[in-house]
């Protein structure tokens, strides 16, 4: 493989890896249909909304939300602090990553929870903004 092809392959691999990163909305922010303040305003995103990066340009981020909607947001309005959003009707946050462990709290659909990490076997550790933390099934959230 020549050097140019190898460099191109490395660039694509790095770009793809970066594109799969998650971020969250730091404060309520306007979402646009293009990367310009003059573009059509689609809606206002709430704080903690998890987003999956698609493309990152100077000052702008093209992202996807849990519904699959794609839009642009100013980079200054996102944070690297990760959150997940509950996609199940309700999700039981448990004290350990076991279906039989006690329920710490129940999370309704669309609740944003701070992502503390994947713990394996299909579970994620999360923290509620009130401070309670626990584990829930990764199939019940988006953004992990």
C-alpha positions as CSV (number, residue, x, y, z in Angstrom):
1,X,0.0,0.0,0.0
2,X,1.5,3.4,-0.9
3,X,1.9,6.2,1.6
4,X,-1.0,8.3,0.2
5,X,-3.5,5.4,0.5
6,X,-2.3,4.6,4.0
7,X,-2.7,8.2,5.1
8,X,-6.2,8.4,3.5
9,X,-7.2,5.1,5.3
10,X,-5.9,6.5,8.6
11,X,-7.8,9.8,8.1
12,X,-11.0,8.0,7.4
13,X,-10.6,5.7,10.4
14,X,-9.9,8.6,12.7
15,X,-12.8,10.6,11.3
16,X,-15.2,7.7,11.7
17,X,-14.1,7.2,15.3
18,X,-14.5,10.9,16.1
19,X,-17.9,10.8,14.4
20,X,-19.2,8.2,16.8
21,X,-18.6,10.3,19.9
22,X,-21.4,11.5,22.1
23,X,-21.8,14.9,23.6
24,X,-24.6,16.7,25.4
25,X,-26.3,20.1,25.2
26,X,-24.8,22.3,27.9
27,X,-27.7,24.8,28.2
28,X,-30.9,25.1,26.1
29,X,-29.8,25.8,22.5
30,X,-31.3,26.4,19.1
31,X,-30.9,23.6,16.6
32,X,-30.6,24.6,12.9
33,X,-31.0,22.9,9.5
34,X,-27.6,24.2,8.4
35,X,-24.4,25.5,9.9
36,X,-25.3,29.1,10.0
37,X,-27.1,31.5,12.4
38,X,-29.1,32.5,9.3
39,X,-30.3,29.0,8.7
40,X,-33.8,27.8,9.5
41,X,-34.3,27.3,13.3
42,X,-35.8,23.8,13.9
43,X,-36.3,23.8,17.7
44,X,-34.7,24.4,21.0
45,X,-32.8,21.5,22.6
46,X,-33.1,21.1,26.4
47,X,-30.1,20.8,28.7
48,X,-28.5,17.4,29.0
49,X,-29.9,16.2,25.6
50,X,-27.4,13.5,24.4
51,X,-26.2,14.0,20.8
52,X,-24.2,11.7,18.5
53,X,-21.6,13.7,16.5
54,X,-21.7,13.3,12.7
55,X,-19.5,16.1,11.5
56,X,-17.6,18.8,13.3
57,X,-16.7,22.0,11.6
58,X,-15.2,25.3,13.0
59,X,-17.8,26.5,15.4
60,X,-20.5,24.0,14.5
61,X,-21.5,20.4,15.1
62,X,-23.8,18.3,13.0
63,X,-25.5,15.8,15.2
64,X,-28.2,13.2,15.6
65,X,-30.6,12.8,18.5
66,X,-32.3,9.7,19.9
67,X,-35.2,10.1,17.4
68,X,-32.8,10.0,14.5
69,X,-33.3,13.7,13.6
70,X,-30.2,15.4,12.2
71,X,-29.4,19.1,12.7
72,X,-26.7,21.6,13.4
73,X,-25.8,23.2,16.8
74,X,-23.2,25.7,17.7
75,X,-20.2,24.0,19.3
76,X,-20.2,26.4,22.2
77,X,-23.5,25.0,23.3
78,X,-22.3,21.4,23.7
79,X,-20.4,19.7,26.5
80,X,-18.2,16.6,26.5
81,X,-20.0,15.5,29.7
82,X,-22.1,12.5,28.7
83,X,-25.8,11.9,29.3
84,X,-28.2,9.3,28.2
85,X,-31.9,9.6,27.6
86,X,-34.4,7.0,28.7
87,X,-36.1,5.4,25.6
88,X,-38.3,2.8,27.4
89,X,-41.7,3.8,28.8
90,X,-40.1,3.5,32.2
91,X,-36.7,2.2,33.3
92,X,-35.8,0.7,36.7
93,X,-32.5,2.0,38.0
94,X,-31.1,-0.7,40.2
95,X,-28.5,-0.8,43.0
96,X,-26.4,-3.3,41.1
97,X,-26.3,-4.5,37.5
98,X,-28.6,-7.5,38.2
99,X,-32.4,-7.8,37.4
100,X,-33.0,-9.0,41.0
101,X,-31.3,-6.1,42.8
102,X,-33.4,-3.4,44.6
103,X,-34.7,-0.5,42.5
104,X,-33.1,2.8,43.5
105,X,-35.6,4.9,41.4
106,X,-37.8,4.6,38.3
107,X,-36.9,6.8,35.3
108,X,-39.6,7.9,32.9
109,X,-39.2,8.1,29.1
110,X,-37.1,11.1,27.9
111,X,-35.4,11.6,31.3
112,X,-31.8,12.7,30.9
113,X,-29.3,10.9,33.2
114,X,-25.6,11.4,33.6
115,X,-23.7,8.5,31.9
116,X,-21.1,7.1,34.3
117,X,-20.0,4.3,32.1
118,X,-20.8,0.9,30.5
119,X,-20.4,-1.9,33.0
120,X,-20.7,-4.8,30.6
121,X,-23.4,-7.5,30.2
122,X,-25.8,-4.8,28.7
123,X,-25.9,-2.4,31.7
124,X,-24.9,1.2,32.2
125,X,-24.2,3.2,35.3
126,X,-26.1,6.5,35.6
127,X,-26.7,9.3,38.0
128,X,-29.9,11.4,38.4
129,X,-29.4,15.1,38.7
130,X,-30.7,14.8,42.3
131,X,-27.6,12.6,43.1
132,X,-29.1,9.1,43.1
133,X,-27.1,6.7,41.0
134,X,-27.5,3.1,39.9
135,X,-27.6,0.7,36.9
136,X,-30.0,0.2,34.1
137,X,-30.2,-1.9,31.0
138,X,-28.4,-0.3,28.0
139,X,-31.4,-1.3,25.9
140,X,-33.6,1.2,27.8
141,X,-31.5,4.3,27.0
142,X,-29.9,6.1,24.1
143,X,-26.5,7.8,24.1
144,X,-24.3,5.3,25.6
